[in-house]
């Protein structure tokens, strides 16, 4: 009985070993930096193309001048947790993509961090 309980507790701890928070539809973990560099071209990429690549943004801001800013963020932590305490984060990854579109839906500029 005690052995079975230990197995259940170890299994529960391991199931908590990875946690991902995604702000946006598909998550940035599905797209690498090279793909972003090739597909996000200032002055060329449209908002429809960006949406097809990244999904719906986690946050959208319509500026007074008619430009639209889209934000995508993802934070991943791989950690080991026991029933009593967290032993500490083993790995933490943050990805962020910010896109600024003109009134006509053309990418004006973008920023990619964390890759």
C-alpha angles and dihedrals in degrees: 000000000000091000091052090050091052090051091052092049093048090048091050092049092050092049087060092050095101129041128176129187115195126189104194136044106277105015128241093255089083093061126060127211093255091056091048090050092050098042103038106069119167111235093017116050114087128216089248091055092048091049090051090052101042107017124227115344120247091227132020126191123190108206125213091251092057097258117132126217121204123194129198121183134175129180122187127186125185109196143151116239131185128196091263106037148351111260091207143277112293096188133006124188128184124189125184134178123183120187127189117200131192123236087267093055098254119138110253098179141336142197127211121189137173101034 
